[in-house]
C-alpha cells in the first residue's frame, strides 16, 4: 500500500492555504442550429447578452453529427475496450499510476492509495480465489463495505465469467431476497459489518451460501499468477457481467443486467460530439485525466459503479472517505484541504452541509475545482447560489437512471444553474404530458445514425425496445432566451391526484424544506383528498412534535406562497414522523414515497379525520 505522502505528483497535495480561482471568462458562444430551429434562434438572438458565431447547419453537413473534426481521430477504441484488459494494460505500462485513494479515519494520517499494479494483482488473486470456492453458482453477489474491494470483485467476476449481483446493503431483507431469487443467485460474498445481514439472508433463501472475502491488503499482497482475460470485444461485448437494481424510489427494486458493452458506456462518452464554445458534460469532460475527484456515491449504485469504471478507463483518481464510517461534511473539508480536487460528486444533502456549516472553512480550498455536480434529487437553492457565487467550478446535475445511465447534457449558465440543457445531438427528447400541461416527460428513442447508437445505453440494457419512457418530468424555463433549459419536476409517480381532480407536484414544497436545519426529510401526501398534508422527519428524534412544527412553519408558509392554492398545506395537516419509523430511503438517499406513505397510512387518515 502506498500512503498519501508517497503518491506520485499527479495528485497535487496542498502546499498553500490560499488558492487563486481560475478565470474562465468566455468572449464568444458558438452554437450550431438545424434549419428547423430558426424560430428559436431568432428569439435567442434577441435576448443573448454575448457575441455569438452561428452556423446554420444540418447534422448531415458535419460528419457523424459532430461539430469538431478532432473527434473523428480521438475516439478510436473508446467504447469498445474491455475493463479487465484496460486495468491489466495500465498495470503493465504505468504500474505506479494511482487510481484510488481512501481517507484514513484520522485524516491527519493521510490516505491509503492504490496503484494500477496493486489493483491488477488484487483482481488476479481474487479471480483465482473465487474459482476455488466449492459449488460456485453462476450468478454470485457481493454486499460489502464502501471500499475498493467493490472494484476488485467486479473485475474478478468478469474474468471468471460469473455475473456479479450488487444488492444495496441498505435494502430491506425482503427486497434483497427477491433479487437473489430473481437472478438465481446461490452464493453471497460479503465484507465488514454486512455479515449479520448475510446470515439473515441465509435463513430466508434456501441453500444460500455466504462467504467472507479477504481484506484488500491480502488481495494485493498475496502472490498470485496472472489471470488472463483474452476475449475480444466482439466475443465479450454482450456477456452479462453485472446485475444492479433500480433504486426502489417507486417500489420494490428490480434487477437490471449489464453487459460489457454497458460497462463501456462511460468510456464511450469520450465520443460525445463537442459543441464549439460550449462545455459538453460527460465523464471525460467533467474529470480530467490523472486528476483526483471526490465521490460520495456508493459503489453498489449506478453512479458509484460508473465513476469507478471511468477512473480506470480515463485514467483518473477516485477519492473516497474512510470506508469504515460515513462521509461527513467535516471530512469533505479535510480532504479538500489536503488534495487539490478536480471535481466533487455528492448527493444534495451533503452539499447542503458542506456549503452551509463549513463554507468559510472550505472556501480557500476551492480554487482547483472545475466541476461540482450533484445527483439523487434537487439541490437547495441557497446551496447552489453560494457555489456559483464563490467558485469558478461548473455546477451541474447528473441526471439519469439505472436503465439509461446519465443523459448527455451541456453545462448550464451560472445564472440558471438549477436547470438542465440536454445535448442537442445525443440528449433525450421531451414530450408534453398533456396539451395544457407545463410538464414534459423525458423520452429516449434509438438514434437514427448508427454511428451514434452508443449514446443510448438503455437499448443495450433492453435490446428489444425502440423507445424508453422514463417517467421523469421536467418543465421548460420561462425566462426569455433560456427556453431551451429544463428543470427537474419529479416523476410521474410523484404527482398527487386530489379528489377534486386537481393535481399536485409535491417536489416544489419538499425541495423548499430540504435544507431546513431541523429537518432530515419532508414528504407531501394527499392522494384522493381535497387538500395536501406533509410528513416531517426531524434531525433530532427527541424534539417535541409541536415544537418542530412551530420551528418549520415559517419556512412552510414561504413554500406555500410559491405553489398554486390547491397545493398549499394547512398547519392542521402537518405530521411529525415517529423515530421508530424512519423514512424509507433508496440507496441514493432519496425518500421512497410509496413505502413511506404506506408506513404512515394510519397517521395520515387520523390527521384528515381530525381536520374534518
PyMOL commands that set and color helices and strands:
alter all, ss='L'
color gray80, all
select helices_A, chain A and resi 4-6+35-47+59-61+63-65+71-74+83-93+107-109+116-131+149-160+173-182+192-204+216-221+233-236+260-263+265-271+283-286+302-314+329-338+348-357+359-365+381-390+414-416+450-455+458-461+492-494+507-513+545-560+565-567+593-599+601-611
alter helices_A, ss='H'
color red, helices_A
select strands_A, chain A and resi 2-3+28-33+51-56+98-103+111-115+139-143+164-165+185-190+209-212+240-245+255-259+280-281+292-295+317-320+343-347+371-375+394-397+400-401+405-406+409-410+421-422+429-432+439-445+467-476+486-491+496-497+503-504+519-525+532-538+569-576
alter strands_A, ss='S'
color yellow, strands_A
deselect
rebuild
show_as cartoon
